[in-house]
Amino acid sequence: MAGHFAAARPHAYLTPVALGAAVANEVYNAGGRTSRGNGAALSAAVTAALPAADFTNTRSGYAVLLREAATAYGWSDDDNERVIPTIPGPRPAPAPSERPDAPRPRTEGRAGR
């Protein structure tokens, strides 16, 4: 959450909606990216672990508080490393190349046979 608040509109004020959405996103990711399961209990636990939100603070200011709280709980930046690699995007189509040894389509001869 701290990384998100520090990167996305860091100078905007933190809002209750943004904080709630960030909690919901983290619970969704922790639950295997599904809404099945016990998300309400995990959401309550995450919310209880968060530092007090001052909605006169910027998103980047709250990100600092989140990092401090995470460190106090014993978490480090290594805990945010991806465990499962991401799926790469589509590969670009190969560029046509002219190979001198490749057979060429026939342009003469009997057609329709």
N, C-alpha and C positions, 0 to 999 in steps of 0.2 A: 504494500500500500504506500509505503514511504517513497519508493521509486516512482510510482505513478503520480503521486501528488507533487513530487519535485520536478517531473518532466512535463506533465500536462497542465498548462495554465498555472505555473507556479506563483505568479503574482496576484492571482485572483483570490478572493476571500474563500475560506472553507465554508461550506454550507452543510446543513443537516442532510440534505438529499445526497450530496456528493459523498459524505461519510457513510451513509447507509448503503449507497450503491457499491462503494468500495468494499464494505464488509460483506455484502451479498456476493460480490464477485469472488472474494477470497474463499468464502464458504463453498461456493459452486466449484471452484478449482480444487479445493481440498477434498471435496466429495466425489472426485472423479469426473468432473464436468457433467454432472447430472443433477436434476432436482430431486431425485429419489434419495431416500435416506433421512437421517435425523438432522436436517439443516437448521432447524429452529434452536436446538440445544447448542450446536456448534456456533451459531450466530450469537447466541447469548454469551457464550464463553469468550468469543473474540471481542465482543463489545465490552465485556467486563475487564478484559486485559488492556484495552486501549487507554491511552492517557486522556485526561479530561479535555474535551473539545471546547476551545474558545473560538466562537464563530466571528470574532473580530480579528482573528489571526489569518494569515495567508496560508495557502495550501503548502507552500514550501516551508513555512514556519512550523506547521503541524507535522510535516515530514521529518523535521529534525526531532521533534518530540517522539514520533513513532520509532525512529532509529534508536534514540536513547532508551525507550521502553523495551525495545527488542533486545538491546544489549544487556539491559538489567535482567531480562528473562533468560539470558545465556545464548541468544541467537547471534549469528554473525552473518556477514555477507555471503559466506560459503553456503549457508542454508538456502539461499535463493538460486543456487545453481540448478539448471534443468537436469532432471534425472533421466527423462526420456527425450531423445532427440526429436526436434520438430520435423515435420514432413516438409521436404523441399517443395518449392513451387514447380510449376510445369517447366520442363526443359525447352529451350528454344529449338526451333526446327533447324536441322543441319543446313549449313550453307551449301548450295550446289557447287561441286568442284568438278573440274574438267580433268579426268584421269585419262592419260593417253592409252592405257591398256584396256579400258572398259569397252565392251561391245556397244556399238551404236545401233539405233533402230534402223531397220531397212527402209530405204526411201525409194527403192526401185525393185522390180521383180513382179511376179504375178501376185495379185491381190485377190481376195475372195475365194481362195482355194480351200 
